[in-house]
Amino acid sequence: MSGQILRNVAFPFPDARFPDRLGVVVQRTVLEGREPVRVVIHDEENDWLVGDGVTDPNLPGATVLACISQIAAADPAVADLATLPVGHAATRDHPDKPWTVTPHEWPDDDH
């Protein structure tokens, strides 16, 4: 299928670039352009998550599945995170600020 969203893509990616159809769980606020990307997580299971860092991503309907290429097209700084190691998160306070990369841990009460 040409429109299929991909999961379980081997990492690291060729040419240190996100595959065009790589799936990501993204907050609607980011996808709809209401909030900028402030958090990118490459979790321990090799899944990618993108959030706004200010609203609750756990609320019903707050997240959807999309292609990370769509997010990176709207915010080219996200494309720079294609080498983000498994088990790490990149955060920033504002789109004009640099990313800070740290090991990622789920809060005890959420995971």
C-alpha positions in Angstrom: 0.0 0.0 0.0 1.4 3.4 -0.9 -0.3 5.3 1.9 0.8 2.9 4.7 2.3 4.3 7.8 5.4 2.3 8.8 6.2 1.0 12.3 9.1 -1.1 13.6 11.6 0.5 11.2 15.1 -0.5 11.8 17.2 2.1 13.6 19.5 3.9 12.8 18.0 5.2 9.6 19.9 5.3 6.3 21.5 8.7 5.7 20.4 9.8 9.2 17.1 10.8 7.8 13.6 9.8 8.9 11.9 7.4 6.5 9.1 9.3 4.7 6.3 7.0 5.9 7.6 6.5 9.5 4.7 6.6 11.9 4.7 8.8 15.0 2.2 9.3 17.8 1.6 13.1 17.8 -0.5 15.4 19.8 -3.3 17.0 17.8 -2.2 20.4 19.0 1.1 20.0 17.2 -0.4 18.4 14.1 -3.0 21.1 13.7 -0.4 23.9 14.3 -1.9 25.2 17.5 1.3 24.4 19.5 4.9 24.0 18.4 6.9 20.8 18.9 8.6 21.0 22.3 9.1 17.2 22.9 10.3 14.3 20.7 10.6 10.9 22.3 12.3 7.9 20.8 11.2 5.3 23.4 12.7 2.0 24.5 10.4 0.1 22.1 11.7 2.1 19.1 8.5 4.1 18.8 8.5 7.9 18.2 6.3 10.4 20.0 5.9 14.1 19.4 4.3 16.5 21.8 3.7 20.1 22.7 5.1 19.8 26.2 2.3 21.9 27.7 -1.0 19.9 27.3 -1.9 16.4 28.5 -1.2 13.9 25.8 -3.1 11.2 27.7 -6.6 12.8 27.4 -9.0 10.9 25.1 -8.4 12.0 21.5 -5.3 14.1 22.3 -3.0 12.1 20.1 -3.2 10.6 16.6 -0.9 8.5 14.3 0.8 10.5 11.5 4.0 10.4 9.5 6.9 12.1 11.0 7.8 13.6 7.6 4.7 15.7 7.9 5.8 17.0 11.3 9.4 17.7 10.0 8.0 19.5 6.9 6.2 21.9 9.2 9.2 22.2 11.6 12.6 21.4 9.9 14.3 21.3 13.3 12.5 18.0 14.0 14.3 16.4 11.0 17.6 17.0 12.9 16.4 14.4 15.5 16.5 11.4 13.1 19.6 10.2 15.0 18.0 10.5 18.5 19.0 7.3 20.2 16.5 4.8 21.4 15.4 5.6 25.0 16.1 9.3 24.7 14.0 12.5 24.5 14.7 15.8 23.0 13.1 18.9 24.5 13.1 22.6 24.0 11.2 25.5 25.4 10.5 27.3 22.1 11.0 26.6 18.4 13.9 29.1 18.3 15.8 27.3 21.1 18.1 24.3 20.7 17.1 20.8 21.6 18.3 19.3 24.9 18.7 15.5 24.7 18.4 13.4 27.8 17.7 9.7 28.6 13.9 9.2 28.6 12.0 7.7 31.5 8.3 7.3 31.8 6.8 8.7 35.1 6.0 5.8 37.4 2.3 6.5 37.4 2.0 6.7 33.5 3.8 3.6 32.3 
